[in-house]
Amino acid sequence: MDVLTVLPSNFGYVIFIYLYSWIMLMYLGINVGSARKKYGVKYPTMYSDKENMFNCIQRAHQNTLEVYPQWLVFQTIAALVYPLSASVLGAIWVTSRLSYAWGYYTGDPAKRMNGAYGYIGYFGVIILSICTALQLLGCY
């Protein structure tokens, strides 16, 4: 069976969102690596007792990694039935993680909330995943 005949025709947009998310993660990871050099935080130390700015940069990346696996699962489930909607919601979520990080990078952790709009994308794909499950169960 050819995967191109099984996936929805607009699933290509979803793949581009996965690539966008990979670029975002690499960007955040590179920033942590640069901050390690700048602030002298050696591996395997996760947080600095002296450099709060490093902690903010590292935390922006770490928090994104903490939620990323769940987002991937819900993004994929939603995209199997609603590829365009899932792509838009995914783009919102990925972009919000950049806003979240840039807010954190100011050194004021409260500014990470600049990325709070990402909940639209995150909860959106969760809702679409629930809709997909209900359809599979014949509930509607």
C-alpha positions as CSV (number, residue, x, y, z in Angstrom):
1,M,0.0,0.0,0.0
2,D,1.4,3.4,-1.0
3,V,1.6,5.9,1.9
4,L,0.6,8.7,-0.5
5,T,-2.7,7.1,-1.1
6,V,-3.4,6.5,2.6
7,L,-2.6,10.0,3.9
8,P,-4.9,13.0,3.3
9,S,-3.8,15.0,0.2
10,N,-3.0,18.0,2.4
11,F,-0.8,16.1,4.8
12,G,2.2,17.7,3.1
13,Y,1.5,20.9,5.1
14,V,1.7,18.9,8.3
15,I,5.1,17.6,7.3
16,F,6.3,21.2,6.8
17,I,5.0,22.0,10.3
18,Y,7.1,19.1,11.7
19,L,10.1,20.6,9.9
20,Y,9.3,24.0,11.3
21,S,9.2,22.5,14.8
22,W,12.5,20.8,14.2
23,I,14.1,24.2,13.2
24,M,12.6,25.8,16.3
25,L,14.0,23.0,18.6
26,M,17.5,23.3,16.9
27,Y,17.4,27.1,17.4
28,L,16.5,26.8,21.1
29,G,19.2,24.1,21.6
30,I,21.9,26.1,19.8
31,N,21.0,29.1,22.1
32,V,21.5,26.9,25.2
33,G,24.9,25.7,23.8
34,S,25.9,29.3,23.2
35,A,24.7,30.3,26.7
36,R,26.8,27.5,28.2
37,K,29.9,28.9,26.7
38,K,29.0,32.5,27.5
39,Y,28.1,31.9,31.1
40,G,30.7,29.1,31.8
41,V,28.1,26.4,32.6
42,K,29.8,23.0,32.0
43,Y,28.0,19.8,31.2
44,P,26.3,17.9,32.9
45,T,25.1,20.9,35.0
46,M,21.5,21.7,34.1
47,Y,21.2,25.0,36.0
48,S,23.6,27.7,37.3
49,D,23.7,28.9,40.9
50,K,25.2,32.2,39.6
51,E,23.8,33.0,36.2
52,N,20.0,33.4,36.1
53,M,20.2,34.4,32.5
54,F,21.5,31.0,31.6
55,N,18.7,29.4,33.6
56,C,16.1,31.4,31.6
57,I,17.7,30.3,28.3
58,Q,18.0,26.7,29.3
59,R,14.5,26.6,30.8
60,A,12.9,27.9,27.6
61,H,14.4,24.9,25.8
62,Q,13.7,22.4,28.5
63,N,10.1,23.3,28.9
64,T,9.6,23.0,25.1
65,L,11.2,19.6,25.2
66,E,8.9,18.6,28.1
67,V,5.7,19.3,26.0
68,Y,7.0,18.4,22.6
69,P,6.3,14.6,22.6
70,Q,2.6,15.2,23.6
71,W,2.2,17.9,20.9
72,L,3.7,15.5,18.3
73,V,1.2,12.8,19.1
74,F,-1.9,15.1,19.1
75,Q,-0.6,16.9,16.0
76,T,-0.3,13.7,14.2
77,I,-3.7,12.3,15.2
78,A,-5.5,15.6,14.4
79,A,-3.7,15.8,11.0
80,L,-4.8,12.4,9.9
81,V,-8.4,13.7,9.6
82,Y,-8.0,17.5,9.7
83,P,-4.6,18.2,8.0
84,L,-5.2,21.9,7.2
85,S,-6.6,22.8,10.6
86,A,-3.9,20.8,12.3
87,S,-1.2,22.6,10.2
88,V,-2.6,26.0,11.2
89,L,-2.8,25.0,14.8
90,G,0.7,23.5,14.7
91,A,2.1,26.7,13.2
92,I,0.5,28.7,16.0
93,W,2.0,26.4,18.6
94,V,5.5,26.3,17.1
95,T,5.6,30.1,16.6
96,S,4.4,30.5,20.2
97,R,7.4,28.5,21.5
98,L,9.7,31.1,19.8
99,S,7.7,33.9,21.5
100,Y,7.9,32.0,24.8
101,A,11.7,31.6,24.5
102,W,12.3,35.3,23.4
103,G,10.3,36.4,26.4
104,Y,12.3,34.2,28.7
105,Y,15.6,35.4,27.0
106,T,14.9,38.9,28.5
107,G,15.9,37.5,31.9
108,D,12.4,38.2,33.3
109,P,10.6,34.8,33.5
110,A,7.2,36.4,33.6
111,K,7.8,37.5,30.0
112,R,7.7,33.9,28.8
113,M,3.9,34.4,28.9
114,N,4.3,36.3,25.6
115,G,3.9,32.8,24.1
116,A,0.7,32.0,25.9
117,Y,-1.2,32.2,22.7
118,G,0.3,28.8,21.9
119,Y,-2.4,27.2,24.0
120,I,-4.7,27.8,21.1
121,G,-2.6,25.5,18.9
122,Y,-1.9,23.0,21.7
123,F,-5.5,22.6,22.9
124,G,-6.8,22.9,19.3
125,V,-5.0,19.7,18.2
126,I,-6.1,18.0,21.4
127,I,-9.7,18.8,20.6
128,L,-9.3,17.7,17.0
129,S,-7.7,14.4,18.3
130,I,-10.8,13.9,20.5
131,C,-13.0,14.5,17.5
132,T,-11.0,11.9,15.5
133,A,-11.4,9.4,18.3
134,L,-15.1,9.9,18.5
135,Q,-15.4,9.5,14.7
136,L,-13.5,6.3,14.8
137,L,-15.8,5.0,17.6
138,G,-18.8,5.9,15.5
139,C,-20.1,8.5,17.9
140,Y,-20.7,11.0,15.1
